[in-house]
Amino acid sequence: MYAIGEEETVADAEYVNIWTLPERPARGPKPVYSRAQITEAAIRIADAEGLEAATMRRIAAEIGAGAMSLYRYVPSRDNLIELMADRLTGEIDLTGVPSGDWRADLTRYADGLRAMWRRHPWIAAVQRSLPGLGPNQLLLIERLMGVLDPLVPIDENLGLMALLNGYVEGAVREEISAAEELRRSGLSEAEWMARGHAHVDRLVKSGDHPIFTKIVMEARRPHLSRDDQFRHGLRRVLDCVAAALPPTEQPAG
């Protein structure tokens, strides 16, 4: 710990935790708008036009408010993005988790996280290495971490969840990036691959790249659908989780 003034920056002094800031003041008129209303408008704009389009001015126009008036509800752009990210976290349905079947629970979570990212690809531009601890994120932590809590120490649990989240995030970022490249090119995925066939054929026939040739000639994974590729990789990640869990007790006798 340090005393205020020794290490504190201007940013620290100005920081407002949106989750500790009352939405409605104790006194004064009833607010005309709500954070939920502002957040939903921001998400609609980001879905349609990208995250950068979701400015306070644009949101205000969407809901019929004055741009400056919105700062009474959401003090900063960072606060807005935190509200948006927490709202999207709430789309991951973990009702009934933990269920007692850790593999089914983690598969359900991974599928839900991937689906949420694909519905809102702009979330890939939101870098949130530190937890915001909004209500939806806290609920997700309780349910998701509760899956392995009876089986492993908390630090091992955190590491295994990081492994799972890292896989899902990496896989879906690649999907989003590939979809954007195809959109810009105006080509289908098959057309994109076809235009590189001649170069690939030359590389294979040269004999200079044996591992690359093996990938081209023998690998099945690149030819799977996106869904099948994701599920194949997820099974391997869950196998790694299984290896970190205590061995199942063998039946007596």
N, C-alpha and C positions, 0 to 999 in steps of 0.2 A: 504494500500500500504506500501511497505517497500523499503528501499534503497538497492541497489545492494551491497552485501557483508554482510548484516545483517542476511538474511535468505536464500539467494540463494544457491542452492546446485550445485555440479559439473554437475549433470544431467540437471539442469535448464540451466546452461551456455552452455552446449553442444547441447541442444535441437534444432532441425531444423524442422520448420513447412513446410512440403512438399508442402502445397498449396500456400505458399508465395515465394517459391524458383523457380525462372525461369527455365523452362525446357531447354531452349536454351540460352547459354551465349550471351551477347551483342556482344562480339568479338570472333574470333577464327573460326575454321572449323565447318561446319554443323555436328551435332551429327549423328553418324551412326545408333544408335538405338533410341527408344522412350520409355517413361515411359509406354505408353499404351502397347507396344510390350512386355516389361518386365513383366508388370502386367498380361497380357493374358497368357504368358508362365508359370508364377507362379501359376495361377489358374488351368491351364491344369494339372500341376504336382500335385497340392493339390487334385484335383478331382480324379486323378488316384491312388495316393500313400499316400495321407494324407498331412496335413499342414507341418509337420516337414520335409518332403522330399523337400519342396520348399525352398532350400537354394540358396544363390547367386551362388555357384559353380554349382549346378544342373541346375539353370535357365540359366547360361552362356552356359553350354553345350547344352541346348535345342535350344538356338538361335545362337550358334556359335560364342560366344564372350569370352573374357578373364574375369575370375571371378572378378578381381580387377577393371576392367574397368567399371563394372556395378555401382560401388559406385559413379561414376561421375553423374549418372542419379538418383540413389536412395541411399541417404547417409546411411541409416540404415535399419535393419530388421523391426523395428517399422514402419518406413516410408513405407516399402513394404507392410506390413499387412494393413496399413491404405489405401493404394492405392487399394489393393485387396478388402477390405471391402466396399469401396466406389463404386468400379466397380460392385460388386454384388448388392448393393443398387439400381443401375441403371437398374437392371433386373425387378424391381417391376414397372409394367406399370400403371401409374396413369394419363394417358392422359385423359383430359376432367374432371378431378377431381379438385375442387368440382363441382358436377353436380346439386346440389340443393336437392338431396336425400341422407341425411347423412347416413342412414342405409345401403343403397346400396353401397355408397362410402367406408364405413369402412369395409363392408364385402369383397368388392373387394380387398382392401388393405390387410386384414388379409389372404385371400386366396393367394395373390401374395407373401406375406412374407413367408408363410408356404411353398409354392412351391419352392421359392428360397432356403430356408434352406434345403429342401429335395434334391434338385439338388446338393447342395454343403454342405454335412453334416459336413465337417471340420470347418465350420463357428461356430459351437457350441463351439469350443476350443478357439475362439477369444473373449477375455473378453474386451469389449469396453464400460465401464460404462460412460465414458465421450465422448461427441460428437467430431468427427474429423472435421466436417464442410467442407467436400469435396463438389464438385459441385453437385454430385448426391444426397448426403444427404441434402444439402440445398434446392434442388428442391423438394425433398420429404417432408421436413418440411413445405415449403410454400403450397404445395398442400394438404397434409394431415391435417395440423393444420388449413388450410383454410376451411375445412369441417365444423368444429364446431365454428369457429371464430365469425360468426354473432350471435351465440346463447348463448355463455357463456363467462365469463371473461377469460383472458389468463391463469391465474393460474388453474382455473377449467379445461380448455382445456388441459393443461399439465398433470394434474392428470388423466383425462379420457384416454388420449393417453397412459399414463404409465400403466393403468389398461388393456387396449387392448393389448399393446405390451407384457406385463407380461403374459397374458393368452396364446397368440400365441407362445411366446418363450418357456414357460413351456410345452405346449402340444407337440411342435415339438421336443424339447429336449428329451422328453419321447419316442417319436416315433423313433428317431435316436438311442437312447440307446437300446431300445427293438430290433430294427433291427440288431444292432451290436451283442447283446447277442445271437440272433438266428443264425446269421452268424457263430459265434464262436462254437455254439453247433452243427451245422449241421442239426438241426431239423426244421421242419415247425412249425408255430405257433400252429396248432392243435396238433401236436406231443408233443410240449412243455407242453401244457395244460394237455394233456392226461396222461403224466407221473406223474402228481401231483394229479390225481383223487383219488387214494387210501387214501392219507393223508387227503385230503379235506373231504372225506367221513367219516373218523374216527372223525374229528373235529366236523362235523355236528351231528353225532350220539351221541357224548359225552354229548351234551346238555349244555356244559360249555361256549359256545360263541354265545349267541342269536343274536347279531347284525351281526356277521360274517355269521351266518346261514341265516339270512334274506337277506344278500347280495347274497349269493349263490343261494338261492331258489327263490328270487323275483326280483332281480335287472335285468333290461334289458340292461342298458348301457354297462356293460362289454362285452356283446355279439354283440354289434353293430360293423360295420366296422370302420376302423380308420377314414375314411372320415365322416361317420355319427357321430362318437363321437366328432370329431372336430367341426362339424357344430352345434351339440347340445349345446356344451359348449359355442360356439361363440354367439349363440342366447341369452344365459343367460347373457353374458357379455354386449351385446348390449342392453338388457333390463335394465341393471344397468346404462348404459349411458343414456338411455331414461329417467330414473327416475331423473337424474341430470339436465335435460334440462327444460327450462320454459314450462309451460303447453301450449298446442296449443290453439290458440284463438278459441272460440266456434263461430259458424256461428250465425249471428243475427237472432232474431225472433224465 
